[in-house]
Amino acid sequence: MNNKDKIEKILKIFNRNIPLNEEYTINEIKEIFKLLKTYESCTNREKDIYNRFFTEFANDNDIKLLCTIDNVTTTKLKKLYLSYSDEKKIEFSEFWFKRFRLKKIRIDDTINNVKIKITPRSDKKYSELDKFQIYELTPCIAYEMAIRNQNIKYLLMSI
């Protein structure tokens, strides 16, 4: 794969399902990954790019692709990942826990004496929503995700 194809693939992954006026450029992505700040010290735009990276690049081939173009190491990525809060890490797929050999985080809570576990974003009942087209994404998507979660159904019935 030549350099132009690599760049196009990276841009396609980063710019998936975002408006044209908010798309990222390859130079912007390269610059942000060269700096690799901690999550708290980033601007909102940088946070968006890092969040997109951890949600969209959940496969070893894509990570290698980014590392060859930007000279980013997995050690730097792990450091960035560890700078996120536990709640934010749960939003990313389980791939990153395995990739960085970290203990998996589970947030358990009890509401009305019922133990609630947060279902990971990578679960099949949520990942099927990724197949929606841009025009299908509406404010109703939160409802669509909630009705797939048995705990939410239980909570709504108890109110």
Short mmCIF file of the C-alpha atoms (twelve columns), coordinates in Angstrom:
data_MODEL
# 
_entry.id   MODEL 
# 
loop_
_atom_site.group_PDB 
_atom_site.id 
_atom_site.type_symbol 
_atom_site.label_atom_id 
_atom_site.label_alt_id 
_atom_site.label_comp_id 
_atom_site.label_asym_id 
_atom_site.label_seq_id 
_atom_site.Cartn_x 
_atom_site.Cartn_y 
_atom_site.Cartn_z 
_atom_site.pdbx_PDB_model_num 
ATOM 1   C CA . MET A 1   0.000   0.000  0.000  1 
ATOM 2   C CA . ASN A 2   1.507   3.296  -1.037 1 
ATOM 3   C CA . ASN A 3   1.556   6.415  1.119  1 
ATOM 4   C CA . LYS A 4   -1.389  8.065  -0.681 1 
ATOM 5   C CA . ASP A 5   -3.590  5.002  -0.072 1 
ATOM 6   C CA . LYS A 6   -2.590  4.957  3.602  1 
ATOM 7   C CA . ILE A 7   -3.497  8.626  3.990  1 
ATOM 8   C CA . GLU A 8   -6.853  8.124  2.268  1 
ATOM 9   C CA . LYS A 9   -7.670  5.165  4.507  1 
ATOM 10  C CA . ILE A 10  -6.788  7.099  7.677  1 
ATOM 11  C CA . LEU A 11  -8.863  10.097 6.583  1 
ATOM 12  C CA . LYS A 12  -11.774 7.834  5.719  1 
ATOM 13  C CA . ILE A 13  -11.691 6.319  9.218  1 
ATOM 14  C CA . PHE A 14  -11.314 9.654  11.042 1 
ATOM 15  C CA . ASN A 15  -13.922 11.487 8.954  1 
ATOM 16  C CA . ARG A 16  -16.592 8.803  9.036  1 
ATOM 17  C CA . ASN A 17  -20.061 10.224 9.801  1 
ATOM 18  C CA . ILE A 18  -19.044 13.817 10.454 1 
ATOM 19  C CA . PRO A 19  -20.107 16.958 8.553  1 
ATOM 20  C CA . LEU A 20  -17.878 18.129 5.690  1 
ATOM 21  C CA . ASN A 21  -17.062 21.425 7.385  1 
ATOM 22  C CA . GLU A 22  -15.717 19.588 10.466 1 
ATOM 23  C CA . GLU A 23  -13.561 17.001 8.675  1 
ATOM 24  C CA . TYR A 24  -9.987  16.498 9.811  1 
ATOM 25  C CA . THR A 25  -6.968  16.969 7.557  1 
ATOM 26  C CA . ILE A 26  -4.012  14.608 7.487  1 
ATOM 27  C CA . ASN A 27  -1.674  17.404 8.630  1 
ATOM 28  C CA . GLU A 28  -3.899  18.139 11.616 1 
ATOM 29  C CA . ILE A 29  -3.998  14.450 12.565 1 
ATOM 30  C CA . LYS A 30  -0.220  14.087 12.181 1 
ATOM 31  C CA . GLU A 31  0.463   17.179 14.293 1 
ATOM 32  C CA . ILE A 32  -1.849  16.079 17.094 1 
ATOM 33  C CA . PHE A 33  -0.374  12.580 17.225 1 
ATOM 34  C CA . LYS A 34  3.176   13.950 17.223 1 
ATOM 35  C CA . LEU A 35  2.365   15.966 20.356 1 
ATOM 36  C CA . LEU A 36  0.362   13.266 22.165 1 
ATOM 37  C CA . LYS A 37  -0.622  15.301 25.202 1 
ATOM 38  C CA . THR A 38  -2.573  13.935 28.119 1 
ATOM 39  C CA . TYR A 39  -6.319  13.957 27.619 1 
ATOM 40  C CA . GLU A 40  -6.960  16.712 30.174 1 
ATOM 41  C CA . SER A 41  -4.460  19.107 28.581 1 
ATOM 42  C CA . CYS A 42  -5.991  18.882 25.078 1 
ATOM 43  C CA . THR A 43  -8.225  21.318 23.263 1 
ATOM 44  C CA . ASN A 44  -11.733 20.147 22.366 1 
ATOM 45  C CA . ARG A 45  -10.687 19.486 18.754 1 
ATOM 46  C CA . GLU A 46  -7.725  17.381 19.912 1 
ATOM 47  C CA . LYS A 47  -9.976  15.473 22.325 1 
ATOM 48  C CA . ASP A 48  -12.360 14.753 19.458 1 
ATOM 49  C CA . ILE A 49  -9.539  13.331 17.360 1 
ATOM 50  C CA . TYR A 50  -8.205  11.185 20.203 1 
ATOM 51  C CA . ASN A 51  -11.719 9.941  21.044 1 
ATOM 52  C CA . ARG A 52  -12.299 9.117  17.394 1 
ATOM 53  C CA . PHE A 53  -9.032  7.232  17.310 1 
ATOM 54  C CA . PHE A 54  -9.908  5.050  20.301 1 
ATOM 55  C CA . THR A 55  -13.431 4.345  19.052 1 
ATOM 56  C CA . GLU A 56  -12.733 3.837  15.332 1 
ATOM 57  C CA . PHE A 57  -9.272  2.210  15.300 1 
ATOM 58  C CA . ALA A 58  -10.082 -0.980 17.176 1 
ATOM 59  C CA . ASN A 59  -7.949  -3.274 15.027 1 
ATOM 60  C CA . ASP A 60  -4.214  -3.920 14.859 1 
ATOM 61  C CA . ASN A 61  -3.855  -3.249 11.126 1 
ATOM 62  C CA . ASP A 62  -5.316  0.251  11.429 1 
ATOM 63  C CA . ILE A 63  -3.066  1.056  14.389 1 
ATOM 64  C CA . LYS A 64  0.005   -0.092 12.459 1 
ATOM 65  C CA . LEU A 65  -1.146  2.052  9.552  1 
ATOM 66  C CA . LEU A 66  -1.320  5.165  11.739 1 
ATOM 67  C CA . CYS A 67  2.018   4.361  13.392 1 
ATOM 68  C CA . THR A 68  3.838   4.071  10.041 1 
ATOM 69  C CA . ILE A 69  2.608   7.434  8.815  1 
ATOM 70  C CA . ASP A 70  3.012   9.422  12.027 1 
ATOM 71  C CA . ASN A 71  5.844   7.586  13.787 1 
ATOM 72  C CA . VAL A 72  3.575   7.050  16.769 1 
ATOM 73  C CA . THR A 73  4.502   4.209  19.110 1 
ATOM 74  C CA . THR A 74  2.090   1.994  20.975 1 
ATOM 75  C CA . THR A 75  3.819   3.061  24.200 1 
ATOM 76  C CA . LYS A 76  2.771   6.679  23.555 1 
ATOM 77  C CA . LEU A 77  -0.755  5.543  22.701 1 
ATOM 78  C CA . LYS A 78  -0.938  3.564  25.929 1 
ATOM 79  C CA . LYS A 79  0.202   6.615  27.895 1 
ATOM 80  C CA . LEU A 80  -2.534  8.670  26.231 1 
ATOM 81  C CA . TYR A 81  -5.093  5.945  26.913 1 
ATOM 82  C CA . LEU A 82  -4.137  5.798  30.594 1 
ATOM 83  C CA . SER A 83  -4.701  9.568  30.873 1 
ATOM 84  C CA . TYR A 84  -8.437  9.022  30.243 1 
ATOM 85  C CA . SER A 85  -10.865 8.605  33.131 1 
ATOM 86  C CA . ASP A 86  -12.203 5.102  33.821 1 
ATOM 87  C CA . GLU A 87  -15.684 6.131  32.686 1 
ATOM 88  C CA . LYS A 88  -14.293 7.283  29.337 1 
ATOM 89  C CA . LYS A 89  -12.256 4.085  28.889 1 
ATOM 90  C CA . ILE A 90  -15.411 2.007  29.240 1 
ATOM 91  C CA . GLU A 91  -16.879 3.790  26.229 1 
ATOM 92  C CA . PHE A 92  -14.060 2.428  24.066 1 
ATOM 93  C CA . SER A 93  -14.101 -1.164 22.923 1 
ATOM 94  C CA . GLU A 94  -12.608 -4.023 24.920 1 
ATOM 95  C CA . PHE A 95  -9.912  -4.208 22.258 1 
ATOM 96  C CA . TRP A 96  -7.858  -1.546 24.044 1 
ATOM 97  C CA . PHE A 97  -7.850  -3.391 27.369 1 
ATOM 98  C CA . LYS A 98  -6.480  -6.451 25.592 1 
ATOM 99  C CA . ARG A 99  -4.139  -4.456 23.344 1 
ATOM 100 C CA . PHE A 100 -2.473  -2.679 26.260 1 
ATOM 101 C CA . ARG A 101 -2.749  -5.706 28.601 1 
ATOM 102 C CA . LEU A 102 -4.757  -3.814 31.186 1 
ATOM 103 C CA . LYS A 103 -7.233  -5.065 33.716 1 
ATOM 104 C CA . LYS A 104 -10.747 -4.617 32.392 1 
ATOM 105 C CA . ILE A 105 -12.776 -1.917 34.141 1 
ATOM 106 C CA . ARG A 106 -16.321 -2.637 35.233 1 
ATOM 107 C CA . ILE A 107 -18.538 -0.069 36.834 1 
ATOM 108 C CA . ASP A 108 -21.119 -1.730 39.015 1 
ATOM 109 C CA . ASP A 109 -23.922 0.232  40.543 1 
ATOM 110 C CA . THR A 110 -27.033 -0.534 42.510 1 
ATOM 111 C CA . ILE A 111 -30.315 1.224  41.780 1 
ATOM 112 C CA . ASN A 112 -33.460 0.145  43.636 1 
ATOM 113 C CA . ASN A 113 -31.527 -2.863 44.978 1 
ATOM 114 C CA . VAL A 114 -30.784 -4.047 41.433 1 
ATOM 115 C CA . LYS A 115 -27.171 -4.482 40.417 1 
ATOM 116 C CA . ILE A 116 -26.528 -2.605 37.157 1 
ATOM 117 C CA . LYS A 117 -23.598 -3.364 34.850 1 
ATOM 118 C CA . ILE A 118 -22.771 -1.029 32.014 1 
ATOM 119 C CA . THR A 119 -22.841 -2.930 28.750 1 
ATOM 120 C CA . PRO A 120 -19.732 -2.241 26.670 1 
ATOM 121 C CA . ARG A 121 -20.123 -0.180 23.502 1 
ATOM 122 C CA . SER A 122 -18.701 -3.060 21.455 1 
ATOM 123 C CA . ASP A 123 -21.618 -5.325 22.380 1 
ATOM 124 C CA . LYS A 124 -23.587 -6.631 19.381 1 
ATOM 125 C CA . LYS A 125 -26.811 -4.937 20.398 1 
ATOM 126 C CA . TYR A 126 -25.063 -1.557 20.215 1 
ATOM 127 C CA . SER A 127 -22.635 -2.167 17.349 1 
ATOM 128 C CA . GLU A 128 -25.483 -2.859 14.926 1 
ATOM 129 C CA . LEU A 129 -26.356 0.838  15.263 1 
ATOM 130 C CA . ASP A 130 -23.069 1.685  13.509 1 
ATOM 131 C CA . LYS A 131 -24.587 0.384  10.278 1 
ATOM 132 C CA . PHE A 132 -27.101 3.246  10.153 1 
ATOM 133 C CA . GLN A 133 -26.681 5.787  7.381  1 
ATOM 134 C CA . ILE A 134 -26.023 9.440  8.258  1 
ATOM 135 C CA . TYR A 135 -29.595 10.451 7.463  1 
ATOM 136 C CA . GLU A 136 -30.896 7.777  9.858  1 
ATOM 137 C CA . LEU A 137 -29.018 9.171  12.859 1 
ATOM 138 C CA . THR A 138 -31.517 11.223 14.830 1 
ATOM 139 C CA . PRO A 139 -32.011 12.231 18.451 1 
ATOM 140 C CA . CYS A 140 -33.932 8.980  18.749 1 
ATOM 141 C CA . ILE A 141 -30.694 6.977  18.724 1 
ATOM 142 C CA . ALA A 142 -30.421 7.235  22.517 1 
ATOM 143 C CA . TYR A 143 -33.856 5.680  22.765 1 
ATOM 144 C CA . GLU A 144 -32.866 2.983  20.271 1 
ATOM 145 C CA . MET A 145 -29.834 2.095  22.391 1 
ATOM 146 C CA . ALA A 146 -31.805 2.200  25.642 1 
ATOM 147 C CA . ILE A 147 -34.487 -0.234 24.491 1 
ATOM 148 C CA . ARG A 148 -31.761 -2.793 23.778 1 
ATOM 149 C CA . ASN A 149 -30.596 -2.694 27.403 1 
ATOM 150 C CA . GLN A 150 -32.539 -4.920 29.799 1 
ATOM 151 C CA . ASN A 151 -31.469 -2.869 32.829 1 
ATOM 152 C CA . ILE A 152 -32.861 0.329  31.320 1 
ATOM 153 C CA . LYS A 153 -36.103 -1.450 30.482 1 
ATOM 154 C CA . TYR A 154 -36.331 -2.582 34.114 1 
ATOM 155 C CA . LEU A 155 -35.667 0.934  35.398 1 
ATOM 156 C CA . LEU A 156 -38.281 2.460  33.106 1 
ATOM 157 C CA . MET A 157 -40.868 -0.088 34.215 1 
ATOM 158 C CA . SER A 158 -40.168 0.628  37.893 1 
ATOM 159 C CA . ILE A 159 -40.808 4.370  37.578 1 
# 
